[in-house]
Amino acid sequence: MSNRVVNLLVPLISVVLGLLVGGIIMVVSGYDAIDGYTALWNGIFGDSYSIGNTIRQITPYILAGLAVAFAFRTGLFNIGVEGQLLMGWLAAAYVGYAIEGLPRIIHLPLALLAAAAAGAFWAFIVGFLKAKLQVHEVIASIMLNYTALYLTNAAIKSLSDGGFKTPTVLESATLRNQWLRDITDNSSLHLGIIVALIMVVVMWFILEKTTRGYELKAVGFNKNAAEYAGMNVNRNIILAMTISGVFAGLGGAMEALGTYQNASIKAAASGIGFDGIAVALLGANNPIGVFFGASLFGSLKYGSLNMPNEAGIPEEIVSIIIAVIILFVASGYILRVGLQKFGKKKEGK
């Protein structure tokens, strides 16, 4: 059995096993698993409104997953996507309402660029500390997550004269689109999904079709060999983290310019950045895989909201299912060995 087939089967089997275990948990807890999964399906695909909101839920997960996956592919663990996303969120919201008089064709890209720049800068700090001072990126990025949370909260309070959210972004900077809302029964679907899909292609192109992408992967694979080959290791570490931050910052822009139309004070992290780690894991750090991982993750997250209403099942059950799926993916080595042994037995026959 080829590695490509095995790489495809491991996440699929993990999802199936996760759903089976979730069904068992529902039955053991006294719920009807069929009713539960029917409610989950209807919450995701029940009507055009549900489909639109599901796609909207998937959008920031794609970008958070890309941010984590890009860092992984270059030998880094960017656990600071949450903080970078929050910085991008605030930057997009501020540019979206504070700059007036611009046409949409200029204002919207400007707000997106501001978000990308804010996320990139926050990740650059992590890369710089790693490259120049040998500070481990996990430690630095975790600390910067908290810094970003409290910094954005303080900035929002200042910008809103003591309020808890910024003014609403101007129409010229919004990602919302009336046609998309009309065909999805006035759901919250917005143009951000197009931005996210473009970024999937961008990540693939950088890593697979450019010399710089080859260098970034080489440094991540073996720093010593890359340095011996004449590559600037420190520069590539900083660049890899910065590009990862661009994806994260754009994830924040999806919320600021599309879903909420503002930035608001948060008692805790949004969770999207941390969920991006699970998305990247589900997608095997491949941009196309991240898209499918985000689609599964976002669908389960949104569809679970319908389970208490339609089947009386707590949405926490879906959190358990997601956790079990991730557990099986993380234990992919066992599945991989099993599939390879099964393939060899078939070939032996």
Disulfide bonds with the S-S distance in Angstrom:
none
